[in-house]
Amino acid sequence: LKTDALTRIENAPDVAALEALRIEFLGKQGSISGLMKTLGKMTPEERQVQGPLLNGLRTETTDAIAARKAVLEDAELEARLATESLDLTLPAPEAPKGSVHPVSQVMDELAEIFADLGFSIATGPEIEDDWHNFTALNMAETHPARAMHDTFYFPDLDAEGRRMLLRTHTSPVQIRSMVKQGAPIRIIAPGRVYRSDSDATHTPMFHQVEGLVIDKDIHLGHLKWTLETFLKAFFERDDIVLRLRPSYFPFTEPSVEVDVGWQDVQGRRVLGGDGDAPGHGWMELLGSGMVNARVIEFAGLDPDEWQGFAFGVGVDRLAMLKYGMDDLRAFFDGDQRWLDHYGFSP
Ligand code: PHE
Protein backbone atom coordinates (compact mmCIF):
# COMPACT_ATOMS: atom_id res chain seq x y z
CA LEU A 1 0.00 0.00 0.00
CA LYS A 2 2.72 2.41 0.93
CA THR A 3 4.75 2.22 -2.30
CA ASP A 4 1.57 2.27 -4.33
CA ALA A 5 0.29 5.37 -2.49
CA LEU A 6 3.58 7.22 -2.71
CA THR A 7 4.04 6.46 -6.42
CA ARG A 8 0.54 7.56 -7.29
CA ILE A 9 0.94 10.76 -5.28
CA GLU A 10 4.27 11.43 -6.96
CA ASN A 11 2.61 11.04 -10.37
CA ALA A 12 -0.58 12.99 -9.69
CA PRO A 13 -0.93 15.21 -12.79
CA ASP A 14 -2.68 18.17 -11.17
CA VAL A 15 -4.05 19.59 -7.91
CA ALA A 16 -7.50 18.10 -8.48
CA ALA A 17 -6.13 14.58 -8.98
CA LEU A 18 -4.01 15.01 -5.88
CA GLU A 19 -7.04 16.03 -3.85
CA ALA A 20 -8.83 12.87 -5.07
CA LEU A 21 -5.89 10.81 -3.81
CA ARG A 22 -5.91 12.59 -0.48
CA ILE A 23 -9.56 11.61 -0.04
CA GLU A 24 -8.85 8.05 -1.22
CA PHE A 25 -6.11 7.55 1.39
CA LEU A 26 -6.76 9.98 4.22
CA GLY A 27 -10.43 10.95 3.93
CA LYS A 28 -12.98 9.69 6.48
CA GLN A 29 -13.58 6.53 4.37
CA GLY A 30 -9.97 6.46 3.14
CA SER A 31 -7.89 3.29 3.07
CA ILE A 32 -5.27 4.53 5.53
CA SER A 33 -7.97 5.95 7.81
CA GLY A 34 -9.58 2.49 7.63
CA LEU A 35 -6.36 0.84 8.77
CA MET A 36 -6.03 3.33 11.63
CA LYS A 37 -9.46 2.29 12.86
CA THR A 38 -8.34 -1.36 13.13
CA LEU A 39 -5.87 -0.30 15.84
CA GLY A 40 -8.73 -0.12 18.33
CA LYS A 41 -9.58 -3.79 17.94
CA MET A 42 -5.99 -5.07 18.31
CA THR A 43 -4.45 -6.56 21.38
CA PRO A 44 -2.05 -4.23 23.19
CA GLU A 45 0.92 -6.26 21.88
CA GLU A 46 -0.26 -6.02 18.26
CA ARG A 47 -1.00 -2.34 18.70
CA GLN A 48 2.50 -1.72 19.97
CA VAL A 49 3.90 -3.07 16.71
CA GLN A 50 1.26 -1.81 14.27
CA GLY A 51 0.66 1.63 15.88
CA PRO A 52 4.02 3.21 14.95
CA LEU A 53 3.91 1.58 11.49
CA LEU A 54 0.46 2.94 10.66
CA ASN A 55 1.20 6.36 12.11
CA GLY A 56 4.37 6.48 10.05
CA LEU A 57 2.40 5.55 6.94
CA ARG A 58 -0.11 8.31 7.60
CA THR A 59 2.59 10.92 8.20
CA GLU A 60 4.56 9.94 5.12
CA THR A 61 1.47 10.04 2.94
CA THR A 62 0.42 13.43 4.32
CA ASP A 63 3.92 14.84 3.77
CA ALA A 64 4.08 13.42 0.26
CA ILE A 65 0.75 15.01 -0.64
CA ALA A 66 1.88 18.39 0.73
CA ALA A 67 5.16 18.19 -1.18
CA ARG A 68 3.47 17.23 -4.44
CA LYS A 69 0.90 19.97 -3.92
CA ALA A 70 3.60 22.61 -3.60
CA VAL A 71 5.25 21.39 -6.81
CA LEU A 72 1.97 21.35 -8.72
CA GLU A 73 0.96 24.81 -7.50
CA ASP A 74 4.30 26.27 -8.48
CA ALA A 75 3.94 24.76 -11.92
CA GLU A 76 0.41 26.14 -12.26
CA LEU A 77 1.60 29.62 -11.32
CA GLU A 78 4.45 29.39 -13.80
CA ALA A 79 2.04 28.35 -16.51
CA ARG A 80 -0.33 31.20 -15.71
CA LEU A 81 2.44 33.76 -15.72
CA ALA A 82 3.61 32.45 -19.05
CA THR A 83 0.20 32.79 -20.71
CA GLU A 84 -1.13 35.91 -19.01
CA SER A 85 0.57 39.03 -20.16
CA LEU A 86 -0.18 42.51 -18.88
CA ASP A 87 -0.65 45.29 -21.42
CA LEU A 88 0.64 48.38 -19.65
CA THR A 89 -0.21 50.57 -22.62
CA LEU A 90 -3.97 50.09 -22.16
CA PRO A 91 -5.68 53.27 -20.91
CA ALA A 92 -6.79 53.03 -17.28
CA PRO A 93 -10.52 53.31 -16.62
CA GLU A 94 -11.44 56.87 -15.82
CA ALA A 95 -12.20 57.58 -12.18
CA PRO A 96 -14.50 60.48 -11.39
CA LYS A 97 -12.60 63.38 -9.88
CA GLY A 98 -13.61 66.56 -8.13
CA SER A 99 -12.35 70.00 -9.03
CA VAL A 100 -11.76 73.27 -7.25
CA HIS A 101 -14.73 75.65 -7.46
CA PRO A 102 -13.93 78.99 -9.10
CA VAL A 103 -14.71 80.83 -5.85
CA SER A 104 -12.28 78.63 -3.90
CA GLN A 105 -9.78 79.00 -6.70
CA VAL A 106 -9.94 82.80 -6.52
CA MET A 107 -9.74 82.78 -2.72
CA ASP A 108 -6.62 80.61 -2.93
CA GLU A 109 -5.10 82.96 -5.49
CA LEU A 110 -5.84 85.97 -3.28
CA ALA A 111 -4.37 84.30 -0.22
CA GLU A 112 -1.19 83.60 -2.17
CA ILE A 113 -0.88 87.08 -3.65
CA PHE A 114 -1.41 88.75 -0.29
CA ALA A 115 0.87 86.32 1.51
CA ASP A 116 3.66 87.62 -0.75
CA LEU A 117 2.79 91.13 0.46
CA GLY A 118 3.05 90.06 4.10
CA PHE A 119 -0.67 89.66 4.85
CA SER A 120 -1.94 86.81 6.97
CA ILE A 121 -5.45 85.35 7.00
CA ALA A 122 -8.05 86.29 9.60
CA THR A 123 -11.56 84.93 9.99
CA GLY A 124 -14.71 85.82 11.84
CA PRO A 125 -18.14 84.27 12.39
CA GLU A 126 -20.84 84.35 9.72
CA ILE A 127 -23.45 84.68 12.47
CA GLU A 128 -22.40 88.05 13.77
CA ASP A 129 -23.73 90.51 16.30
CA ASP A 130 -25.06 93.93 15.49
CA TRP A 131 -22.16 95.66 17.26
CA HIS A 132 -19.39 94.11 15.16
CA ASN A 133 -21.31 94.26 11.89
CA PHE A 134 -22.60 97.83 12.26
CA THR A 135 -22.11 99.83 15.46
CA ALA A 136 -18.33 99.46 15.80
CA LEU A 137 -18.07 100.24 12.09
CA ASN A 138 -19.55 103.65 12.82
CA MET A 139 -23.10 102.72 11.87
CA ALA A 140 -25.23 103.64 14.87
CA GLU A 141 -28.67 102.07 15.33
CA THR A 142 -30.29 104.81 13.33
CA HIS A 143 -27.60 105.15 10.68
CA PRO A 144 -29.17 105.28 7.22
CA ALA A 145 -26.34 103.18 5.73
CA ARG A 146 -27.73 100.18 7.63
CA ALA A 147 -30.68 100.22 5.28
CA MET A 148 -28.37 99.67 2.30
CA HIS A 149 -27.40 96.26 3.58
CA ASP A 150 -30.66 94.24 3.30
CA THR A 151 -29.75 92.43 6.48
CA PHE A 152 -30.97 88.98 7.50
CA TYR A 153 -31.72 89.40 11.21
CA PHE A 154 -32.45 86.65 13.69
CA PRO A 155 -35.95 87.18 15.11
CA ASP A 156 -35.00 87.12 18.81
CA LEU A 157 -32.21 88.64 20.87
CA ASP A 158 -29.65 86.11 22.07
CA ALA A 159 -29.07 85.13 25.74
CA GLU A 160 -26.82 88.15 26.27
CA GLY A 161 -29.39 90.48 24.73
CA ARG A 162 -27.44 90.88 21.50
CA ARG A 163 -29.13 91.33 18.19
CA MET A 164 -27.72 88.61 15.92
CA LEU A 165 -27.59 88.65 12.14
CA LEU A 166 -25.89 87.06 9.16
CA ARG A 167 -22.94 89.34 8.52
CA THR A 168 -23.58 91.59 5.54
CA HIS A 169 -19.89 92.13 4.81
CA THR A 170 -16.48 90.94 6.01
CA SER A 171 -15.76 94.31 7.61
CA PRO A 172 -16.65 93.06 11.15
CA VAL A 173 -13.42 91.04 10.93
CA GLN A 174 -11.59 94.40 10.91
CA ILE A 175 -13.02 95.06 14.37
CA ARG A 176 -12.36 91.54 15.63
CA SER A 177 -8.74 91.69 14.46
CA MET A 178 -8.03 95.05 16.08
CA VAL A 179 -9.71 94.05 19.34
CA LYS A 180 -7.93 90.71 19.44
CA GLN A 181 -4.42 91.43 18.22
CA GLY A 182 -4.02 95.20 18.56
CA ALA A 183 -1.69 96.99 16.14
CA PRO A 184 0.13 96.74 13.79
CA ILE A 185 -2.09 94.58 11.56
CA ARG A 186 -1.80 93.29 8.03
CA ILE A 187 -4.58 90.81 7.27
CA ILE A 188 -7.01 89.67 4.67
CA ALA A 189 -10.30 88.09 5.72
CA PRO A 190 -12.03 85.93 3.12
CA GLY A 191 -15.52 84.55 3.71
CA ARG A 192 -19.22 84.31 3.07
CA VAL A 193 -21.53 87.25 3.51
CA TYR A 194 -25.32 87.53 3.24
CA ARG A 195 -27.79 90.05 1.92
CA SER A 196 -31.44 89.68 1.02
CA ASP A 197 -30.95 90.29 -2.68
CA SER A 198 -31.20 88.07 -5.77
CA ASP A 199 -30.77 88.63 -9.51
CA ALA A 200 -28.18 87.84 -12.21
CA THR A 201 -25.47 89.74 -10.37
CA HIS A 202 -26.66 89.31 -6.75
CA THR A 203 -27.11 86.15 -4.70
CA PRO A 204 -28.30 86.16 -1.07
CA MET A 205 -24.98 84.58 -0.13
CA PHE A 206 -21.78 85.73 -1.74
CA HIS A 207 -18.09 86.04 -0.94
CA GLN A 208 -15.86 88.91 0.02
CA VAL A 209 -12.26 89.38 0.92
CA GLU A 210 -11.57 92.14 3.39
CA GLY A 211 -8.16 93.72 3.62
CA LEU A 212 -6.89 95.67 6.63
CA VAL A 213 -3.58 97.37 7.29
CA ILE A 214 -3.07 99.23 10.56
CA ASP A 215 0.31 100.77 11.24
CA LYS A 216 2.03 104.12 11.68
CA ASP A 217 2.11 106.73 8.91
CA ILE A 218 -0.11 104.72 6.55
CA HIS A 219 -1.66 106.83 3.79
CA LEU A 220 -3.80 106.55 0.67
CA GLY A 221 -0.72 105.93 -1.50
CA HIS A 222 -0.15 102.64 0.32
CA LEU A 223 -3.74 101.62 -0.45
CA LYS A 224 -3.40 102.47 -4.12
CA TRP A 225 -0.09 100.64 -4.51
CA THR A 226 -1.43 97.58 -2.69
CA LEU A 227 -4.56 97.38 -4.85
CA GLU A 228 -2.59 97.91 -8.05
CA THR A 229 -0.08 95.24 -7.13
CA PHE A 230 -2.82 92.84 -6.13
CA LEU A 231 -4.90 93.35 -9.28
CA LYS A 232 -1.92 93.07 -11.63
CA ALA A 233 -0.96 89.80 -10.00
CA PHE A 234 -4.54 88.54 -9.97
CA PHE A 235 -5.34 89.34 -13.60
CA GLU A 236 -1.80 88.41 -14.62
CA ARG A 237 -1.30 91.54 -16.70
CA ASP A 238 0.66 94.75 -16.29
CA ASP A 239 -1.65 97.03 -18.26
CA ILE A 240 -4.22 97.20 -15.48
CA VAL A 241 -5.46 100.71 -14.87
CA LEU A 242 -7.38 101.76 -11.79
CA ARG A 243 -9.76 104.59 -11.30
CA LEU A 244 -10.21 105.78 -7.74
CA ARG A 245 -13.52 107.56 -7.15
CA PRO A 246 -14.44 109.45 -4.00
CA SER A 247 -17.21 107.59 -2.25
CA TYR A 248 -18.78 107.09 1.14
CA PHE A 249 -18.59 104.31 3.70
CA PRO A 250 -19.27 105.08 7.36
CA PHE A 251 -16.19 103.10 8.41
CA THR A 252 -13.66 104.77 6.10
CA GLU A 253 -12.70 108.40 5.70
CA PRO A 254 -11.89 109.30 3.02
CA SER A 255 -13.62 106.49 1.11
CA VAL A 256 -12.60 105.37 -2.32
CA GLU A 257 -14.39 103.18 -4.80
CA VAL A 258 -12.11 101.48 -7.24
CA ASP A 259 -12.91 100.72 -10.87
CA VAL A 260 -10.67 98.62 -13.04
CA GLY A 261 -9.95 98.66 -16.74
CA TRP A 262 -7.06 97.83 -18.98
CA GLN A 263 -5.58 98.92 -22.25
CA ASP A 264 -5.04 96.88 -25.38
CA VAL A 265 -1.94 97.32 -27.54
CA GLN A 266 -3.43 100.38 -29.23
CA GLY A 267 -3.96 101.97 -25.86
CA ARG A 268 -7.71 101.39 -25.97
CA ARG A 269 -9.22 100.44 -22.69
CA VAL A 270 -10.71 96.95 -22.73
CA LEU A 271 -12.45 94.98 -20.03
CA GLY A 272 -13.67 91.62 -18.90
CA GLY A 273 -12.46 88.11 -19.57
CA ASP A 274 -13.02 88.39 -23.34
CA GLY A 275 -11.64 91.87 -23.52
CA ASP A 276 -14.93 93.51 -24.44
CA ALA A 277 -17.66 95.02 -22.37
CA PRO A 278 -19.61 97.22 -24.73
CA GLY A 279 -20.85 100.45 -23.26
CA HIS A 280 -18.81 100.11 -20.09
CA GLY A 281 -15.68 102.12 -19.65
CA TRP A 282 -14.89 100.79 -16.20
CA MET A 283 -15.81 97.88 -14.01
CA GLU A 284 -16.65 98.76 -10.44
CA LEU A 285 -14.61 96.39 -8.34
CA LEU A 286 -14.27 97.24 -4.71
CA GLY A 287 -14.82 99.63 -1.84
CA SER A 288 -11.98 100.95 0.25
CA GLY A 289 -10.61 103.87 2.19
CA MET A 290 -8.63 105.02 5.17
CA VAL A 291 -10.02 103.42 8.31
CA ASN A 292 -12.21 105.97 10.06
CA ALA A 293 -10.62 107.23 13.29
CA ARG A 294 -13.87 106.47 15.10
CA VAL A 295 -13.60 102.82 14.06
CA ILE A 296 -10.03 102.60 15.35
CA GLU A 297 -11.29 104.06 18.62
CA PHE A 298 -14.28 101.68 18.79
CA ALA A 299 -11.82 98.80 18.46
CA GLY A 300 -9.79 100.09 21.40
CA LEU A 301 -6.77 101.62 19.61
CA ASP A 302 -5.50 105.18 19.72
CA PRO A 303 -6.23 106.86 16.36
CA ASP A 304 -3.51 109.45 17.00
CA GLU A 305 -0.98 106.64 17.00
CA TRP A 306 -2.43 104.20 14.48
CA GLN A 307 -3.86 104.69 11.01
CA GLY A 308 -4.60 102.33 8.21
CA PHE A 309 -6.55 101.43 5.16
CA ALA A 310 -9.18 98.82 4.46
CA PHE A 311 -10.82 97.41 1.39
CA GLY A 312 -13.56 94.92 0.63
CA VAL A 313 -13.77 93.11 -2.69
CA GLY A 314 -16.37 90.70 -4.06
CA VAL A 315 -14.69 87.35 -4.71
CA ASP A 316 -17.46 86.13 -6.99
CA ARG A 317 -17.18 89.27 -9.07
CA LEU A 318 -13.43 88.79 -9.38
CA ALA A 319 -14.02 85.22 -10.57
CA MET A 320 -16.63 86.40 -13.11
CA LEU A 321 -14.19 88.95 -14.50
CA LYS A 322 -11.20 86.67 -14.64
CA TYR A 323 -12.97 83.66 -16.10
CA GLY A 324 -15.56 85.47 -18.23
CA MET A 325 -18.64 84.15 -16.39
CA ASP A 326 -21.82 86.16 -16.65
CA ASP A 327 -24.43 84.78 -14.25
CA LEU A 328 -23.58 84.87 -10.56
CA ARG A 329 -26.42 82.51 -9.63
CA ALA A 330 -24.79 79.70 -11.65
CA PHE A 331 -21.89 79.81 -9.17
CA PHE A 332 -24.05 78.17 -6.55
CA ASP A 333 -26.15 75.76 -8.65
CA GLY A 334 -23.58 72.98 -8.45
CA ASP A 335 -24.06 72.15 -12.13
CA GLN A 336 -21.08 70.13 -13.37
CA ARG A 337 -21.74 71.21 -16.97
CA TRP A 338 -21.25 74.84 -15.98
CA LEU A 339 -17.91 74.03 -14.35
CA ASP A 340 -16.90 72.01 -17.43
CA HIS A 341 -17.84 74.88 -19.68
CA TYR A 342 -15.51 77.27 -17.89
CA GLY A 343 -12.70 74.77 -17.73
CA PHE A 344 -13.10 73.96 -14.05
CA SER A 345 -13.01 70.20 -14.50
CA PRO A 346 -9.85 68.32 -13.71
N1 PHE B 1 -17.80 96.52 3.51
C1 PHE B 1 -17.98 97.27 2.30
C2 PHE B 1 -19.10 96.61 1.48
O1 PHE B 1 -19.43 95.48 1.72
C3 PHE B 1 -16.73 97.32 1.48
C4 PHE B 1 -15.63 98.06 2.15
C5 PHE B 1 -14.72 97.40 2.93
C6 PHE B 1 -15.49 99.43 1.99
C7 PHE B 1 -13.68 98.08 3.54
C8 PHE B 1 -14.46 100.10 2.59
C9 PHE B 1 -13.55 99.44 3.35
O2 PHE B 1 -19.65 97.21 0.60
Residues whose N, C-alpha, C, O or C-beta is under 5 A from the ligand:
A	BS01	LIG	T168 H169 S171 F249 T252 G287 S288 G289 A310 F311 G312
